[in-house]
Amino acid sequence: MTYTIETKYNELRLKKERATLVSFLKNNYTHFGSNLRILGLITDKSIAELQDVFRAYDVDCELTGEILQCSLKVADSERKIKKLEFFCNLNEENGALQIFTFMPSNDLYHIEKIINNTHGIHYLWISPKTLDEIKNKIIDTYSETSIIHFTAKRFDNMRERCEIRPGFKRSFRYGGEDGRDTLQELRKNYGVLPRTIHFKIPTVSEFKISFRGVFTFNNGDLEFVISLFQYALEQILNSKRILESSVYKRIVEKRKFREIQFDEINPVSIALSSAMDAKAANELINLINGSEDFFPMNETILEGSLYFTSTLIDKNKNESFIINSTGKEITLVKDASTSFASLLRFYQFIVERMDVDAKLRISD
């Protein structure tokens, strides 16, 4: 059996195109174990730049056709060296990056550490409402679907009613064959939305979806799971397109006796489901201060007809941008070095910590 797996890994390393890779995984995933993981990411980097990023973290990389084949050696809990492998495919037209791997879930942090600390790359964040939509689409298509495990959370400022103590934050972790009914009851009674869901569809597939864009495939129809992955990807790519419409340019005009420099700035906005007042703006600053994501500087909050502004430092990406608001929306103003990833991280922060119904839009 070990020889068979080694042979299959050697075949896997020879795959040159995504379609060939997916076909191989579909037919051979059982040789590697039951957990094929597909990590969704979005980036503004080229495949060559990604190769340089991984190599900076001592990851061995080899580009074969369209597939970037990567491996790294790490020490396990007993200090034994083990080899972790993953395979990357990048669509450079839209920045969609897929990583296929059989590494255990508790080893994924080796990849996540690289992603979190790198400029211009972010995981395929699935918003609470998008994950709920995916769940409903699956159940509507396959009525016999079971949910055997899930995590769920009531997000801040949720507008949906719940019947029991609506003013409280809460989270749940549940395992059981009746998870589908339990999740629905928790949604009704406690107003929670899912974070991770483990689906089991008889004669079709068994898989898990995480809000971090990790699809864990256990068995069945791989193409079906990839179709769900593509749906989630389209949602985040739409957000990326909006964020990339934000422009910061330093323009130099030559006049007869001197040069004139000025900035061209086209911001984007986060439309809020309810307008902020000075109290809400202060609460937002406190949320940011208490987070591990951002650090606020030079904040100004003027009451009355609200005016609120602050410069935020992305602690992971080491990038900065300005936020300001007059109540109904939060405008994001980047500088020359700010990538879409930092802006997306802040939008995720607003949705998960302040307003689950907030929407991105191109500023007027």
C-alpha positions as CSV (number, residue, x, y, z in Angstrom):
1,M,0.0,0.0,0.0
2,T,2.8,2.4,0.8
3,Y,4.4,1.7,-2.6
4,T,1.0,2.4,-4.3
5,I,0.7,5.8,-2.5
6,E,4.3,6.7,-3.4
7,T,3.5,5.8,-7.0
8,K,0.4,8.0,-7.0
9,Y,2.3,10.9,-5.5
10,N,4.8,10.6,-8.3
11,E,2.0,10.7,-10.9
12,L,0.5,13.7,-9.1
13,R,3.7,15.6,-9.4
14,L,3.7,15.1,-13.2
15,K,0.3,16.8,-13.7
16,K,0.6,19.9,-15.8
17,E,-2.9,21.4,-16.2
18,R,-5.7,22.1,-13.7
19,A,-8.2,19.9,-15.6
20,T,-5.8,17.0,-15.6
21,L,-5.0,17.5,-11.9
22,V,-8.7,17.6,-10.9
23,S,-9.4,14.5,-13.1
24,F,-6.5,12.7,-11.4
25,L,-7.6,13.6,-7.9
26,K,-11.2,12.6,-8.7
27,N,-10.0,9.1,-9.7
28,N,-7.3,8.6,-7.1
29,Y,-8.1,10.5,-3.9
30,T,-8.7,7.3,-2.0
31,H,-5.0,6.4,-2.3
32,F,-4.1,9.4,-0.2
33,G,-6.7,9.2,2.5
34,S,-10.2,10.5,2.8
35,N,-9.5,14.2,3.2
36,L,-8.6,16.1,0.1
37,R,-8.6,19.8,1.0
38,I,-9.1,22.6,-1.5
39,L,-8.0,26.0,-0.2
40,G,-9.4,29.0,-2.0
41,L,-7.4,32.2,-2.1
42,I,-7.4,35.4,-4.1
43,T,-4.3,37.4,-5.0
44,D,-2.9,40.1,-7.2
45,K,0.4,38.2,-7.6
46,S,1.7,36.3,-10.6
47,I,2.6,32.6,-10.3
48,A,6.3,33.6,-10.4
49,E,5.7,36.0,-7.5
50,L,3.9,33.3,-5.5
51,Q,6.8,31.0,-6.1
52,D,9.1,33.7,-4.6
53,V,6.8,34.1,-1.6
54,F,6.7,30.4,-0.8
55,R,10.5,30.1,-1.2
56,A,11.0,32.9,1.3
57,Y,9.4,30.5,3.8
58,D,11.6,27.6,2.9
59,V,9.0,25.9,0.7
60,D,10.4,24.0,-2.3
61,C,8.5,24.9,-5.4
62,E,8.6,23.6,-9.0
63,L,6.4,25.0,-11.8
64,T,5.2,22.3,-14.1
65,G,2.9,23.6,-16.8
66,E,0.0,25.4,-14.9
67,I,0.7,23.6,-11.6
68,L,3.0,25.0,-8.9
69,Q,4.1,21.9,-6.9
70,C,5.2,22.7,-3.4
71,S,6.6,20.9,-0.4
72,L,8.0,21.8,3.0
73,K,9.6,19.9,5.8
74,V,8.3,20.4,9.4
75,A,8.8,18.8,12.8
76,D,5.8,17.0,14.3
77,S,4.9,16.8,18.0
78,E,7.6,14.1,18.5
79,R,10.2,16.3,16.7
80,K,10.3,13.9,13.8
81,I,10.6,15.6,10.4
82,K,7.7,15.1,8.0
83,K,7.1,16.3,4.5
84,L,4.0,18.3,3.6
85,E,3.0,18.8,0.0
86,F,0.5,21.0,-1.8
87,F,-0.3,21.9,-5.4
88,C,-1.3,25.4,-6.6
89,N,-3.2,26.5,-9.6
90,L,-3.6,30.3,-10.4
91,N,-5.9,32.0,-12.8
92,E,-3.9,35.2,-13.4
93,E,-6.8,36.9,-15.2
94,N,-9.0,37.1,-12.0
95,G,-6.5,36.3,-9.3
96,A,-8.2,33.1,-8.2
97,L,-5.7,30.7,-6.5
98,Q,-6.6,27.1,-5.7
99,I,-4.4,24.9,-3.4
100,F,-5.0,21.2,-3.4
101,T,-3.5,19.2,-0.5
102,F,-3.9,16.1,1.6
103,M,-2.2,17.5,4.6
104,P,-4.0,17.2,8.0
105,S,-6.1,20.2,9.1
106,N,-3.8,20.9,12.0
107,D,-0.9,21.4,9.6
108,L,-2.7,23.9,7.4
109,Y,-1.5,26.7,9.6
110,H,1.9,26.4,7.8
111,I,0.2,27.7,4.7
112,E,-2.1,30.1,6.5
113,K,0.9,31.8,8.2
114,I,2.3,32.6,4.8
115,I,-1.0,33.9,3.5
116,N,-1.7,36.0,6.6
117,N,1.7,37.7,6.4
118,T,1.9,38.4,2.7
119,H,0.9,41.6,0.9
120,G,-1.7,41.1,-1.9
121,I,-3.2,37.8,-0.9
122,H,-6.2,36.7,1.2
123,Y,-8.1,33.5,1.8
124,L,-11.5,33.0,0.1
125,W,-13.6,34.4,2.9
126,I,-17.1,33.1,2.7
127,S,-19.4,35.6,4.5
128,P,-22.0,34.3,7.0
129,K,-24.9,34.9,4.6
130,T,-23.1,33.4,1.6
131,L,-22.4,30.2,3.6
132,D,-26.1,30.1,4.6
133,E,-27.1,30.5,1.0
134,I,-24.8,27.6,0.0
135,K,-26.4,25.5,2.7
136,N,-29.9,26.3,1.4
137,K,-28.9,25.6,-2.2
138,I,-27.6,22.2,-1.3
139,I,-30.7,21.3,0.7
140,D,-33.0,22.5,-2.0
141,T,-31.2,20.4,-4.6
142,Y,-30.8,17.3,-2.4
143,S,-33.6,17.0,0.1
144,E,-32.0,14.0,1.8
145,T,-28.9,16.1,2.8
146,S,-27.7,15.6,6.4
147,I,-25.6,18.1,8.4
148,I,-23.6,16.0,10.8
149,H,-21.4,18.8,12.3
150,F,-21.4,22.5,12.3
151,T,-20.2,25.6,14.1
152,A,-22.4,28.7,14.2
153,K,-22.4,32.2,15.7
154,R,-24.7,35.1,16.3
155,F,-23.0,38.1,14.7
156,D,-23.1,41.6,16.0
157,N,-25.9,43.8,14.8
158,M,-27.9,41.0,13.1
159,R,-31.2,42.3,11.9
160,E,-32.9,38.9,11.8
161,R,-35.2,38.3,14.7
162,C,-34.5,35.5,17.2
163,E,-36.9,34.3,19.8
164,I,-34.6,33.9,22.8
165,R,-32.6,36.8,24.3
166,P,-31.8,38.6,21.0
167,G,-29.3,41.0,22.7
168,F,-26.7,38.4,23.5
169,K,-23.7,37.3,21.4
170,R,-23.4,33.5,21.2
171,S,-21.6,30.7,19.4
172,F,-22.3,26.9,19.0
173,R,-20.3,23.8,18.1
174,Y,-22.5,20.8,17.4
175,G,-22.1,17.2,16.2
176,G,-25.0,14.8,15.5
177,E,-27.0,13.2,12.8
178,D,-29.8,15.7,13.4
179,G,-27.5,18.7,12.8
180,R,-29.7,20.0,9.9
181,D,-32.7,20.4,12.1
182,T,-30.6,21.6,15.0
183,L,-29.0,24.4,13.0
184,Q,-32.5,25.5,11.8
185,E,-33.8,25.6,15.4
186,L,-30.7,27.5,16.5
187,R,-31.2,30.0,13.7
188,K,-34.9,30.5,14.7
189,N,-34.4,30.6,18.5
190,Y,-30.9,32.2,18.8
191,G,-30.3,34.0,15.5
192,V,-27.1,32.2,14.6
193,L,-25.5,31.8,11.2
194,P,-23.1,29.0,10.2
195,R,-19.3,29.2,10.2
196,T,-18.4,25.6,9.2
197,I,-20.8,22.9,8.0
198,H,-20.1,19.2,7.4
199,F,-22.6,17.9,4.8
200,K,-23.4,14.3,4.0
201,I,-25.5,13.7,0.8
202,P,-26.3,10.0,0.3
203,T,-25.0,8.6,-3.1
204,V,-23.6,12.1,-3.9
205,S,-20.8,13.3,-1.6
206,E,-19.6,14.0,1.9
207,F,-17.6,17.3,2.5
208,K,-17.1,20.2,4.8
209,I,-17.0,23.9,4.1
210,S,-15.3,26.5,6.2
211,F,-15.8,30.3,6.2
212,R,-12.1,30.5,5.5
213,G,-12.6,29.0,2.1
214,V,-11.4,25.5,2.9
215,F,-13.4,22.7,1.3
216,T,-12.6,19.3,2.7
217,F,-13.7,16.5,0.4
218,N,-14.3,13.1,2.0
219,N,-15.8,11.0,-0.7
220,G,-18.3,11.0,-3.6
221,D,-18.6,13.5,-6.5
222,L,-15.6,15.9,-6.5
223,E,-17.0,17.9,-9.4
224,F,-20.1,18.8,-7.3
225,V,-17.9,20.1,-4.5
226,I,-15.8,22.1,-6.9
227,S,-19.0,23.6,-8.3
228,L,-19.8,24.9,-4.8
229,F,-16.2,26.2,-4.5
230,Q,-16.7,28.1,-7.8
231,Y,-19.9,29.7,-6.5
232,A,-18.2,30.9,-3.3
233,L,-15.3,32.1,-5.4
234,E,-17.5,34.2,-7.7
235,Q,-18.9,36.0,-4.6
236,I,-15.5,37.0,-3.3
237,L,-14.2,37.9,-6.8
238,N,-17.0,40.4,-7.1
239,S,-15.8,42.0,-3.8
240,K,-12.3,42.0,-5.1
241,R,-13.3,43.8,-8.3
242,I,-15.0,46.5,-6.2
243,L,-12.0,46.9,-4.0
244,E,-9.7,47.1,-7.0
245,S,-11.7,49.9,-8.4
246,S,-10.2,52.0,-5.6
247,V,-7.4,54.1,-7.1
248,Y,-4.6,56.1,-5.6
249,K,-2.3,57.8,-8.1
250,R,0.4,60.5,-7.7
251,I,0.0,62.6,-10.8
252,V,2.7,65.1,-11.9
253,E,1.9,67.8,-14.4
254,K,4.7,69.8,-16.0
255,R,4.0,73.5,-16.3
256,K,6.1,76.1,-18.0
257,F,8.2,77.0,-14.9
258,R,7.5,74.2,-12.4
259,E,5.9,70.8,-11.9
260,I,2.6,70.4,-10.0
261,Q,1.9,67.2,-8.1
262,F,-1.5,66.1,-6.9
263,D,-3.2,62.9,-5.8
264,E,-6.0,61.2,-7.7
265,I,-8.1,59.2,-5.2
266,N,-11.1,57.1,-6.0
267,P,-12.3,55.4,-2.7
268,V,-14.7,52.5,-2.1
269,S,-17.4,52.4,0.6
270,I,-19.0,49.9,2.9
271,A,-22.7,50.7,3.0
272,L,-24.1,50.0,6.5
273,S,-27.5,48.6,7.3
274,S,-28.1,51.3,9.9
275,A,-26.3,54.6,10.2
276,M,-23.6,55.1,12.8
277,D,-23.7,57.8,15.4
278,A,-20.9,59.0,17.6
279,K,-21.5,56.2,20.1
280,A,-21.3,53.6,17.4
281,A,-18.2,55.2,16.0
282,N,-16.5,55.0,19.5
283,E,-17.6,51.4,19.8
284,L,-16.0,50.6,16.4
285,I,-12.7,52.2,17.5
286,N,-12.9,50.1,20.7
287,L,-13.5,46.9,18.6
288,I,-10.6,47.7,16.4
289,N,-8.3,48.5,19.4
290,G,-9.2,45.1,20.9
291,S,-8.6,43.1,17.8
292,E,-5.5,41.3,16.5
293,D,-6.2,42.6,13.0
294,F,-5.8,46.4,12.9
295,F,-4.4,49.3,14.9
296,P,-6.2,52.7,14.8
297,M,-4.3,56.0,14.7
298,N,-5.3,59.7,14.7
299,E,-9.0,59.0,15.1
300,T,-11.4,62.0,15.1
301,I,-15.0,61.7,16.1
302,L,-17.3,64.8,15.9
303,E,-20.8,64.5,17.3
304,G,-23.9,66.1,15.9
305,S,-23.9,65.5,12.2
306,L,-21.3,62.7,12.6
307,Y,-17.9,63.0,11.2
308,F,-15.5,60.2,11.9
309,T,-12.0,59.4,10.6
310,S,-9.1,57.2,11.5
311,T,-5.9,55.7,9.9
312,L,-5.8,51.9,10.3
313,I,-2.6,49.8,10.3
314,D,-3.1,46.2,9.1
315,K,-1.0,44.3,11.7
316,N,-0.5,41.3,9.5
317,K,0.0,42.9,6.1
318,N,1.8,46.0,7.5
319,E,-0.3,48.2,5.2
320,S,-2.3,51.3,6.0
321,F,-5.5,53.0,4.8
322,I,-7.9,55.7,6.0
323,I,-11.5,55.2,7.0
324,N,-14.0,58.0,7.4
325,S,-17.8,58.2,7.8
326,T,-20.7,60.6,8.1
327,G,-22.9,57.8,9.3
328,K,-24.5,55.8,6.5
329,E,-21.4,54.3,5.1
330,I,-17.7,53.9,5.8
331,T,-15.4,55.1,3.1
332,L,-12.0,53.4,2.5
333,V,-9.1,55.5,1.2
334,K,-6.0,53.6,0.4
335,D,-2.5,54.9,-0.2
336,A,0.0,53.9,-2.9
337,S,1.1,50.7,-1.1
338,T,-2.3,49.4,0.1
339,S,-3.4,46.1,-1.5
340,F,-7.0,44.9,-1.9
341,A,-6.3,42.2,0.7
342,S,-6.1,44.7,3.6
343,L,-9.3,46.4,2.5
344,L,-11.0,43.0,2.2
345,R,-9.8,42.1,5.7
346,F,-11.4,45.3,7.0
347,Y,-14.7,44.6,5.2
348,Q,-14.7,41.1,6.7
349,F,-14.0,42.7,10.1
350,I,-17.1,45.0,9.7
351,V,-19.3,42.2,8.6
352,E,-18.3,39.8,11.4
353,R,-17.9,42.3,14.2
354,M,-20.2,45.2,13.5
355,D,-22.8,44.7,10.8
356,V,-23.5,41.4,9.1
357,D,-25.7,43.1,6.5
358,A,-23.0,45.6,5.3
359,K,-22.3,45.7,1.6
360,L,-19.3,46.9,-0.5
361,R,-20.0,49.5,-3.2
362,I,-18.1,51.8,-5.5
363,S,-18.1,55.3,-4.1
364,D,-19.9,58.1,-6.0
